[in-house]
Amino acid sequence: MKLTFLGTGTSTGIPTLGCHCPTCFSTDPHDYRTRSSIVLEFDGHVVVVDTTPDFRQQALRERIERLDAVVFTHTHADHVFGLDDVRVFNLRQKHAIPIYADSRSMEDIRRIFTYIFKGDYAAGGIPRLDPHVIDGPFDLWGMRMVPLPVLHGDLPVLGFRFHRTAYITDFSAIPESTMAMLQDLDVLILDALRHNPHPTHSTVEQSLEIVNRLRPRRAFFTHIAHELGHESTNSALPPNVRLAYDGLKIELPEDSG
């Protein structure tokens, strides 16, 4: 299994519009961050977690030529507004694409993209989607996806565990019941927005505390704001913890639990 970070930036992306900070003006390509998303490739299947407003650009960059499913963590704009772009894969693959979200998020998706689901849109092509409500673990072509309930401020959202990897973006607190589901990890991917506290996101220091408690073999931080320069931040992190960056690829053994 291969995991690729499609994007690693916060909701504004990096560079941030109108900003003249060192990270936004950086010439280091690792400091260029589109909105946060990952893609999983295994056994000929391609699964995307969240369709950001940058999804088309991300898919072109990574040469994604098929799409078998989309899984959503939540429905803030930076995680869903690229959904319309999946219709190209409908045309190529000649079938509807399954999408997975919890009940709250599925209601939001139907509301935000009314024209997709209403059935009377006559102005052009629309995505063909096959909605599935997440109410527990589910299987995608032999890959077990375990939803991980976390809090994004006051909003309940999902992370996901697959094999011995966990992906948790956009969180400020992880309940103890979810911490119990994060044992024995090979790779842990966590939101780490910046150093200063934020009401709806984890900080670098808070995420490091979680890494120290869970002790995964490797950890990567994502959903990164422009306050964090890639090179300077990495130099201060433990050797097994790195900032992720757009296009980073990680090989994950499929038989790892």
Backbone bond lengths (Angstrom), bond angles and torsions (degrees), N, CA, C in turn:
res aa  C-N    CA-C-N  psi(-1)  N-CA   C-N-CA  omega(-1)  CA-C   N-CA-C  phi
1 M - - - 1.455 - - 1.521 109.63 -
2 K 1.318 115.65 138.03 1.462 121.15 176.79 1.521 109.04 -117.55
3 L 1.323 116.46 131.91 1.458 123.12 173.86 1.521 107.86 -110.65
4 T 1.314 116.29 128.75 1.464 122.02 176.17 1.520 109.40 -120.64
5 F 1.321 115.72 131.90 1.460 120.35 173.23 1.523 108.48 -78.10
6 L 1.330 116.87 107.37 1.459 120.09 176.17 1.516 110.70 -69.82
7 G 1.337 115.63 -40.41 1.453 120.97 177.31 1.507 110.21 -149.78
8 T 1.331 116.35 153.92 1.468 121.39 -176.40 1.525 112.28 -134.88
9 G 1.321 117.65 10.42 1.455 120.61 -174.49 1.514 113.17 -96.04
10 T 1.321 115.33 166.20 1.451 121.76 174.93 1.531 109.83 -75.40
11 S 1.335 116.46 -175.58 1.460 120.28 -169.27 1.520 114.21 -63.07
12 T 1.334 118.09 -24.19 1.471 120.58 179.71 1.520 112.69 -86.50
13 G 1.334 117.42 -13.22 1.454 120.26 -172.73 1.518 111.14 71.91
14 I 1.340 114.83 162.91 1.466 121.39 177.85 1.534 107.60 -128.31
15 P 1.338 120.65 124.31 1.458 127.69 5.55 1.531 112.32 -66.34
16 T 1.329 115.16 148.38 1.452 122.05 175.11 1.526 108.86 -86.85
17 L 1.314 116.21 137.36 1.460 120.14 -177.18 1.526 111.58 -53.67
18 G 1.323 115.96 130.62 1.455 122.06 174.03 1.513 115.18 75.76
19 C 1.349 117.92 4.54 1.466 119.96 -176.49 1.524 110.31 -95.37
20 H 1.331 115.92 144.19 1.463 121.52 -179.86 1.532 111.53 -121.26
21 C 1.344 116.51 24.55 1.463 120.19 -179.17 1.533 110.32 -73.36
22 P 1.334 117.78 164.63 1.475 120.48 -178.39 1.522 113.80 -57.87
23 T 1.337 118.61 -36.76 1.466 119.72 -178.92 1.521 110.86 -70.60
24 C 1.325 116.85 -42.43 1.460 119.80 -179.81 1.524 112.30 -67.85
25 F 1.339 117.33 -24.98 1.458 121.54 177.66 1.529 112.19 -101.21
26 S 1.313 117.07 9.07 1.457 121.67 -176.40 1.528 111.31 -66.91
27 T 1.325 115.56 146.33 1.468 120.71 173.18 1.529 111.60 -96.73
28 D 1.328 117.54 -0.59 1.458 121.76 175.92 1.524 108.27 -75.54
29 P 1.329 119.59 119.28 1.471 120.81 -178.29 1.524 113.18 -60.97
30 H 1.334 117.83 -21.97 1.468 120.18 178.04 1.528 111.89 -68.33
31 D 1.329 117.28 -18.80 1.458 121.24 178.77 1.523 112.59 -86.88
32 Y 1.322 117.62 -5.31 1.468 121.18 174.90 1.524 107.50 -87.63
33 R 1.340 117.24 115.44 1.462 120.80 -172.11 1.527 110.78 -130.68
34 T 1.326 115.24 118.38 1.461 120.07 169.59 1.529 108.42 -84.23
35 R 1.335 116.79 175.80 1.459 120.69 -174.20 1.531 111.56 -67.87
36 S 1.337 116.08 151.27 1.472 122.04 -164.18 1.530 113.76 -72.80
37 S 1.337 114.02 130.27 1.459 122.57 178.97 1.521 107.93 -167.46
38 I 1.340 116.10 158.11 1.466 120.93 172.86 1.523 109.16 -132.29
39 V 1.332 115.17 161.27 1.460 121.51 171.57 1.524 108.04 -128.56
40 L 1.330 115.68 138.04 1.461 123.12 178.04 1.521 108.37 -111.99
41 E 1.328 116.21 132.33 1.459 122.01 178.29 1.523 108.65 -123.97
42 F 1.342 116.33 123.82 1.466 120.71 -176.97 1.533 109.35 -158.04
43 D 1.309 115.25 135.91 1.479 121.28 175.83 1.526 112.65 49.57
44 G 1.312 116.91 37.41 1.456 120.98 178.81 1.512 114.94 81.92
45 H 1.334 117.72 2.00 1.459 121.93 -179.28 1.527 110.65 -105.23
46 V 1.341 114.92 151.94 1.457 121.63 -179.32 1.530 108.45 -129.28
47 V 1.328 116.47 121.05 1.466 122.51 -178.97 1.525 108.61 -124.78
48 V 1.317 116.65 126.52 1.460 122.47 178.46 1.519 109.14 -103.98
49 V 1.324 116.77 137.32 1.465 122.04 172.47 1.526 107.77 -104.17
50 D 1.332 115.43 107.10 1.469 126.39 -179.25 1.532 111.83 77.34
51 T 1.310 114.59 136.22 1.475 121.66 176.17 1.530 108.11 -110.78
52 T 1.312 115.62 97.57 1.460 121.21 -175.43 1.527 110.75 -76.85
53 P 1.342 117.73 168.12 1.464 119.43 173.35 1.524 112.73 -58.85
54 D 1.333 117.08 -17.59 1.463 122.33 179.41 1.523 112.62 -96.73
55 F 1.346 118.01 11.41 1.463 119.91 -171.73 1.527 112.93 -57.44
56 R 1.322 117.93 -43.44 1.469 119.82 -179.73 1.526 110.66 -59.75
57 Q 1.324 116.51 -47.85 1.464 121.37 179.23 1.531 110.40 -61.15
58 Q 1.321 117.02 -42.63 1.464 121.14 -179.54 1.525 110.96 -64.36
59 A 1.334 116.79 -44.44 1.457 121.03 -178.77 1.523 111.61 -65.80
60 L 1.327 117.15 -36.95 1.463 120.16 175.62 1.523 110.89 -64.98
61 R 1.318 116.15 -44.63 1.469 120.59 -179.24 1.515 111.56 -60.18
62 E 1.339 116.73 -41.89 1.461 120.83 -177.27 1.526 113.26 -92.59
63 R 1.332 116.45 3.80 1.466 122.09 177.97 1.529 111.77 54.47
64 I 1.316 115.44 47.66 1.456 120.66 175.30 1.528 108.40 -74.86
65 E 1.319 117.03 120.50 1.457 121.51 -174.48 1.521 113.43 -113.23
66 R 1.336 117.37 -3.96 1.448 120.49 172.61 1.525 108.14 -149.80
67 L 1.318 115.51 161.54 1.460 120.91 179.65 1.519 107.46 -146.16
68 D 1.327 115.61 120.48 1.462 120.02 -175.96 1.518 113.45 -100.72
69 A 1.334 118.92 -24.12 1.460 121.26 179.28 1.520 109.36 -166.18
70 V 1.333 115.24 155.64 1.457 122.59 172.75 1.525 107.33 -125.33
71 V 1.325 115.79 132.77 1.461 122.48 178.17 1.528 107.04 -118.08
72 F 1.341 116.51 134.62 1.458 120.19 -175.90 1.523 111.72 -111.46
73 T 1.334 115.28 137.44 1.464 120.98 174.04 1.521 111.03 -83.09
74 H 1.343 117.04 -39.59 1.457 123.76 178.07 1.521 107.45 -172.02
75 T 1.322 116.55 -177.19 1.464 118.29 -168.34 1.522 114.28 -119.59
76 H 1.323 118.36 29.08 1.460 118.76 168.51 1.535 108.48 -64.69
77 A 1.330 115.27 154.99 1.466 120.73 -171.26 1.523 112.55 -54.25
78 D 1.340 117.11 -39.32 1.461 119.55 -175.68 1.520 112.88 -72.71
79 H 1.338 117.94 -0.16 1.467 120.67 179.85 1.525 113.57 -118.08
80 V 1.336 117.51 -10.54 1.473 118.23 -176.77 1.524 114.88 -128.71
81 F 1.326 119.06 -17.02 1.461 119.26 -166.79 1.533 114.43 -71.55
82 G 1.316 118.69 -2.73 1.460 120.46 173.45 1.514 114.02 -95.73
83 L 1.336 117.36 8.77 1.466 120.15 -173.45 1.524 112.79 -59.98
84 D 1.323 118.20 -35.10 1.469 119.64 -178.12 1.530 112.47 -58.21
85 D 1.327 116.83 -28.87 1.465 119.58 -175.73 1.524 113.58 -70.70
86 V 1.326 118.31 -9.14 1.472 118.29 178.09 1.524 111.36 -72.48
87 R 1.339 118.68 -12.69 1.467 119.70 -176.21 1.514 112.95 -63.86
88 V 1.333 117.33 -22.92 1.467 119.37 175.55 1.522 110.19 -61.53
89 F 1.340 116.42 -36.64 1.463 119.98 179.63 1.525 111.15 -73.00
90 N 1.330 118.08 -28.86 1.465 120.33 171.18 1.523 110.49 -58.54
91 L 1.325 115.48 -45.46 1.461 119.95 -178.48 1.524 111.17 -65.03
92 R 1.318 116.39 -38.83 1.467 120.23 -178.49 1.521 112.17 -73.65
93 Q 1.328 115.96 -38.21 1.464 120.62 -170.96 1.522 113.66 -99.55
94 K 1.344 117.65 -12.22 1.464 123.36 173.83 1.527 113.42 64.78
95 H 1.340 117.70 30.98 1.464 119.17 175.08 1.530 109.09 -157.27
96 A 1.329 115.09 165.60 1.456 120.98 178.41 1.526 110.11 -69.78
97 I 1.327 115.75 151.55 1.463 121.56 179.07 1.522 108.66 -102.31
98 P 1.343 117.78 125.21 1.461 119.63 176.56 1.529 110.95 -66.26
99 I 1.329 116.03 137.90 1.457 121.49 171.55 1.527 108.31 -123.91
100 Y 1.328 116.01 145.13 1.462 122.36 -175.54 1.525 109.28 -126.89
101 A 1.327 116.25 130.49 1.462 121.92 178.42 1.522 108.24 -158.90
102 D 1.335 116.80 157.40 1.460 118.29 175.24 1.530 109.02 -70.96
103 S 1.337 117.22 171.65 1.461 120.77 -171.40 1.521 111.95 -61.38
104 R 1.336 117.38 -40.97 1.468 120.46 179.21 1.527 110.27 -62.00
105 S 1.322 116.41 -47.14 1.458 119.88 -177.61 1.527 111.70 -68.55
106 M 1.343 117.57 -36.08 1.458 118.84 179.07 1.528 110.52 -65.34
107 E 1.319 117.18 -37.84 1.471 119.81 175.23 1.529 110.26 -61.77
108 D 1.324 116.90 -42.36 1.464 120.66 178.20 1.522 111.43 -62.17
109 I 1.331 116.63 -44.27 1.464 120.72 -179.16 1.526 110.44 -61.11
110 R 1.319 117.04 -42.68 1.470 120.38 178.38 1.529 111.14 -64.94
111 R 1.329 117.20 -33.22 1.462 120.94 179.02 1.525 111.74 -75.79
112 I 1.337 116.43 -46.50 1.468 121.11 -178.10 1.519 110.96 -64.53
113 F 1.331 116.29 -40.78 1.464 121.60 -176.54 1.528 109.77 -110.32
114 T 1.333 116.25 52.44 1.459 121.34 -178.16 1.523 111.76 -52.74
115 Y 1.333 117.44 -40.35 1.464 121.15 -175.83 1.524 112.32 -62.45
116 I 1.338 117.29 -25.01 1.466 119.96 178.91 1.522 110.51 -73.26
117 F 1.330 116.32 -39.33 1.458 120.04 -169.79 1.527 114.03 -100.93
118 K 1.338 118.39 -16.08 1.461 119.96 -173.99 1.522 112.57 -69.13
119 G 1.327 116.57 -33.29 1.459 119.54 175.22 1.506 115.74 92.38
120 D 1.337 118.62 3.49 1.466 119.67 -179.41 1.522 112.30 -127.50
121 Y 1.326 116.80 23.09 1.466 121.07 -179.26 1.524 109.24 -78.71
122 A 1.334 115.90 121.11 1.463 119.89 -173.27 1.518 113.47 -118.38
123 A 1.343 117.62 15.13 1.462 120.33 -172.17 1.521 113.52 -99.92
124 G 1.313 118.57 4.98 1.460 119.57 -179.74 1.510 111.86 148.04
125 G 1.322 115.83 -169.67 1.455 120.79 -176.77 1.516 112.16 -70.11
126 I 1.327 115.37 144.96 1.455 121.79 175.13 1.521 109.16 -133.04
127 P 1.331 117.45 155.92 1.465 119.58 176.92 1.529 111.13 -63.27
128 R 1.309 115.48 146.85 1.465 121.87 170.65 1.526 106.43 -105.02
129 L 1.331 115.39 115.03 1.450 121.23 -173.19 1.524 110.76 -121.82
130 D 1.317 115.51 148.15 1.465 123.05 177.57 1.520 107.60 -118.61
131 P 1.358 118.90 94.86 1.465 121.36 -171.73 1.530 112.59 -75.16
132 H 1.336 115.33 138.77 1.460 123.07 174.86 1.526 107.81 -132.28
133 V 1.335 117.26 125.16 1.457 121.85 179.29 1.523 109.34 -85.87
134 I 1.319 116.10 127.49 1.466 122.10 178.89 1.518 108.91 -79.95
135 D 1.339 115.96 119.53 1.460 120.27 174.56 1.528 111.47 -130.34
136 G 1.336 115.57 17.99 1.453 122.66 179.62 1.515 109.05 162.43
137 P 1.333 118.19 -173.51 1.458 120.46 178.16 1.532 111.57 -58.32
138 F 1.333 115.77 147.64 1.463 120.47 179.02 1.521 108.67 -144.30
139 D 1.327 115.47 159.50 1.461 121.71 -176.02 1.519 111.11 -108.17
140 L 1.313 115.68 137.73 1.459 122.88 173.28 1.519 107.83 -123.50
141 W 1.326 116.35 97.69 1.455 122.35 177.02 1.536 112.13 50.69
142 G 1.325 114.81 46.75 1.459 120.61 177.55 1.512 115.08 90.58
143 M 1.334 118.18 -7.26 1.460 121.20 176.84 1.530 108.62 -97.87
144 R 1.314 116.63 120.38 1.453 122.25 179.98 1.522 109.53 -82.27
145 M 1.333 116.69 121.22 1.458 122.60 177.02 1.520 108.17 -104.49
146 V 1.321 116.48 119.69 1.462 121.80 -179.44 1.524 108.43 -108.28
147 P 1.339 118.58 115.10 1.465 119.97 178.60 1.522 111.23 -68.47
148 L 1.325 115.68 140.29 1.455 122.91 -177.95 1.528 108.56 -118.94
149 P 1.326 118.89 99.67 1.470 120.57 -179.84 1.528 111.46 -67.55
150 V 1.331 116.24 126.98 1.465 122.76 175.87 1.517 107.92 -137.82
151 L 1.332 116.08 173.99 1.452 121.10 179.76 1.526 110.61 -113.13
152 H 1.315 115.10 133.56 1.464 124.39 176.51 1.532 105.68 -112.95
153 G 1.361 115.98 83.32 1.451 119.32 -164.48 1.517 108.34 68.96
154 D 1.339 117.16 -123.77 1.462 121.49 176.18 1.523 112.97 -92.50
155 L 1.324 117.08 -2.48 1.468 121.00 -174.13 1.529 111.05 -91.48
156 P 1.334 118.48 122.79 1.463 119.92 172.90 1.531 110.00 -71.43
157 V 1.325 116.47 126.26 1.466 122.00 177.97 1.522 107.84 -133.44
158 L 1.330 116.22 178.21 1.454 120.67 -176.83 1.522 112.04 -119.50
159 G 1.320 115.24 141.84 1.449 122.60 157.18 1.518 106.40 -106.29
160 F 1.328 117.22 -177.47 1.459 120.35 -179.43 1.520 110.64 -143.12
161 R 1.337 114.40 142.32 1.459 121.01 170.48 1.524 107.82 -111.61
162 F 1.337 116.39 134.16 1.454 122.43 174.59 1.518 106.68 -138.65
163 H 1.336 114.81 124.36 1.456 120.39 -170.37 1.536 108.75 53.21
164 R 1.304 118.46 -128.41 1.471 120.61 -179.41 1.530 111.59 -106.51
165 T 1.315 115.62 33.99 1.468 122.66 175.98 1.515 109.03 -122.57
166 A 1.325 116.77 140.51 1.461 121.38 175.46 1.519 109.16 -128.06
167 Y 1.332 115.61 137.98 1.463 122.90 179.89 1.522 108.09 -122.66
168 I 1.346 116.47 113.71 1.464 121.54 -178.89 1.525 108.51 -131.66
169 T 1.305 115.88 97.38 1.451 121.40 175.63 1.519 108.81 -103.19
170 D 1.315 117.26 156.93 1.470 122.86 175.98 1.530 112.22 56.43
171 F 1.324 116.45 68.85 1.459 119.39 174.94 1.524 109.22 -141.94
172 S 1.324 114.46 154.62 1.457 121.08 172.74 1.517 111.65 -121.17
173 A 1.334 117.04 -16.75 1.463 121.15 178.19 1.523 109.59 -152.41
174 I 1.332 115.39 142.24 1.460 122.01 176.45 1.524 107.90 -115.89
175 P 1.339 118.66 115.51 1.459 120.54 179.23 1.530 111.49 -61.34
176 E 1.318 115.77 154.71 1.459 120.46 179.64 1.521 111.66 -60.33
177 S 1.326 117.30 -34.05 1.459 119.91 178.57 1.525 111.73 -63.22
178 T 1.326 116.41 -31.73 1.470 120.08 176.49 1.523 110.98 -80.75
179 M 1.320 117.78 -36.75 1.467 120.34 176.10 1.528 110.66 -55.92
180 A 1.320 116.67 -35.83 1.462 120.47 179.54 1.527 111.69 -65.60
181 M 1.334 117.15 -20.89 1.464 121.67 179.98 1.526 111.87 -90.19
182 L 1.326 116.71 1.82 1.465 121.30 -174.60 1.523 112.30 -111.64
183 Q 1.312 116.97 22.27 1.454 120.75 178.20 1.528 110.19 -81.49
184 D 1.351 115.18 155.63 1.470 122.07 171.81 1.529 112.03 57.73
185 L 1.327 115.97 50.42 1.463 120.97 -179.99 1.523 111.30 -97.30
186 D 1.306 114.99 143.32 1.465 121.03 169.52 1.528 109.82 -84.79
187 V 1.345 116.54 -44.35 1.466 121.77 -178.22 1.525 108.85 -131.49
188 L 1.321 116.24 130.02 1.458 123.28 174.99 1.523 108.33 -121.89
189 I 1.328 116.33 123.35 1.465 122.43 -179.73 1.521 107.93 -114.10
190 L 1.338 116.28 122.32 1.450 121.54 -172.95 1.529 111.90 -130.73
191 D 1.328 114.83 146.78 1.462 123.12 166.09 1.534 108.88 -58.86
192 A 1.332 116.26 132.66 1.473 121.21 173.36 1.525 106.81 -149.85
193 L 1.301 115.54 82.32 1.460 122.14 -167.26 1.521 113.40 -62.32
194 R 1.342 115.73 -49.67 1.470 121.32 -173.34 1.533 107.28 -168.83
195 H 1.339 117.57 -171.70 1.466 120.68 176.18 1.533 111.70 -85.51
196 N 1.323 117.74 -40.27 1.463 120.71 -177.20 1.525 110.75 -71.16
197 P 1.333 117.85 143.79 1.466 121.12 -179.70 1.527 112.20 -57.79
198 H 1.335 114.69 149.86 1.457 121.97 178.63 1.524 107.87 -139.79
199 P 1.338 118.83 141.69 1.469 119.97 -174.89 1.519 115.05 -68.84
200 T 1.337 118.09 -20.56 1.473 118.73 -175.22 1.526 113.94 -126.31
201 H 1.325 117.57 3.28 1.462 120.45 -178.64 1.523 110.98 -132.79
202 S 1.324 115.10 152.53 1.454 121.07 173.24 1.524 110.11 -76.79
203 T 1.324 116.03 148.98 1.456 121.59 175.35 1.528 109.73 -95.75
204 V 1.317 116.10 171.58 1.462 120.57 175.86 1.528 109.94 -56.94
205 E 1.311 116.75 -46.25 1.465 120.47 -177.09 1.530 111.52 -66.41
206 Q 1.321 117.42 -40.64 1.461 120.15 178.52 1.520 111.55 -65.88
207 S 1.322 116.71 -40.46 1.463 119.57 178.92 1.525 111.31 -69.56
208 L 1.334 117.38 -34.35 1.463 119.78 175.09 1.528 110.81 -63.14
209 E 1.318 117.33 -36.91 1.466 119.85 176.80 1.518 111.08 -62.20
210 I 1.324 117.04 -39.40 1.468 120.73 178.29 1.521 110.55 -67.03
211 V 1.333 116.41 -42.02 1.469 119.99 177.49 1.527 110.27 -61.00
212 N 1.312 117.15 -44.43 1.469 120.30 -179.48 1.522 111.72 -63.84
213 R 1.309 116.74 -32.57 1.461 119.50 178.81 1.525 111.88 -75.43
214 L 1.334 117.49 -42.89 1.464 120.87 -174.62 1.527 112.85 -85.77
215 R 1.312 117.03 -26.56 1.465 123.21 177.74 1.537 113.93 53.27
216 P 1.346 117.48 54.60 1.466 119.05 171.33 1.524 109.76 -68.71
217 R 1.316 116.36 162.87 1.468 118.76 178.77 1.528 110.86 -66.86
218 R 1.355 116.04 -38.23 1.463 120.92 178.23 1.524 108.44 -138.90
219 A 1.329 116.42 150.33 1.461 121.05 175.25 1.521 109.07 -137.01
220 F 1.323 114.96 144.33 1.460 121.89 178.07 1.522 108.13 -131.34
221 F 1.329 115.77 139.16 1.461 121.41 178.39 1.521 109.59 -103.15
222 T 1.339 115.17 141.63 1.460 121.53 -178.63 1.517 109.58 -138.64
223 H 1.331 116.83 -173.89 1.471 124.17 -174.81 1.531 109.70 52.30
224 I 1.320 114.76 57.25 1.461 123.68 -168.72 1.529 110.24 -96.64
225 A 1.327 116.52 134.98 1.466 122.04 178.34 1.532 110.39 -90.48
226 H 1.339 115.14 171.51 1.463 119.26 -176.74 1.523 113.54 -73.91
227 E 1.332 117.67 -5.98 1.464 119.54 174.36 1.528 112.47 -68.54
228 L 1.333 116.90 -17.37 1.464 120.74 -176.51 1.528 110.64 -108.61
229 G 1.324 116.53 112.01 1.451 120.38 170.39 1.521 109.76 -78.34
230 H 1.312 117.27 142.44 1.462 120.67 -173.61 1.522 112.06 -61.90
231 E 1.305 117.22 -56.21 1.467 120.60 -173.70 1.528 111.56 -66.69
232 S 1.322 117.21 -45.27 1.467 119.76 -176.55 1.527 110.91 -67.19
233 T 1.328 117.64 -36.48 1.465 119.94 179.39 1.521 111.08 -71.39
234 N 1.314 117.38 -44.39 1.466 120.41 179.63 1.522 111.87 -59.57
235 S 1.326 116.98 -35.95 1.463 120.23 -177.22 1.522 112.01 -65.40
236 A 1.342 116.89 -19.24 1.462 120.70 -178.73 1.528 112.48 -101.86
237 L 1.335 117.80 -1.80 1.465 121.40 -178.15 1.526 110.85 -92.09
238 P 1.332 117.03 155.78 1.472 119.79 174.31 1.526 110.65 -60.38
239 P 1.339 118.11 157.72 1.465 120.73 -175.20 1.523 114.54 -59.72
240 N 1.335 118.56 -29.03 1.464 120.53 -177.67 1.523 112.99 -92.15
241 V 1.349 117.05 6.71 1.458 122.01 179.28 1.522 108.64 -123.61
242 R 1.341 116.21 128.38 1.462 120.73 -179.68 1.514 109.49 -135.64
243 L 1.333 115.70 152.22 1.454 119.15 164.47 1.521 108.07 -70.32
244 A 1.320 116.44 132.10 1.457 119.49 171.12 1.527 108.96 -73.37
245 Y 1.319 116.02 166.52 1.460 120.54 175.97 1.517 109.08 -146.04
246 D 1.307 116.86 157.41 1.457 121.65 -178.80 1.523 110.21 -57.68
247 G 1.326 116.24 126.77 1.463 121.76 179.45 1.509 114.39 93.21
248 L 1.333 118.96 -7.53 1.462 121.25 177.79 1.525 109.96 -61.37
249 K 1.324 116.42 132.00 1.459 122.77 -179.28 1.522 110.04 -116.49
250 I 1.333 116.24 136.22 1.453 122.43 -179.99 1.520 108.15 -127.73
251 E 1.307 116.89 129.00 1.460 121.27 174.68 1.523 108.95 -84.97
252 L 1.323 117.36 128.54 1.457 123.41 -179.16 1.512 109.19 -119.62
253 P 1.334 119.54 122.54 1.469 120.05 176.88 1.516 110.60 -65.91
254 E 1.331 117.29 131.00 1.455 120.98 -176.29 1.517 112.69 -75.70
255 D 1.322 117.57 -17.86 1.465 120.39 -177.22 1.524 111.19 -97.82
256 S 1.347 116.08 27.27 1.454 119.43 -172.77 1.525 113.47 -98.46
257 G 1.310 118.15 29.55 1.446 120.21 174.30 1.507 114.65 112.30
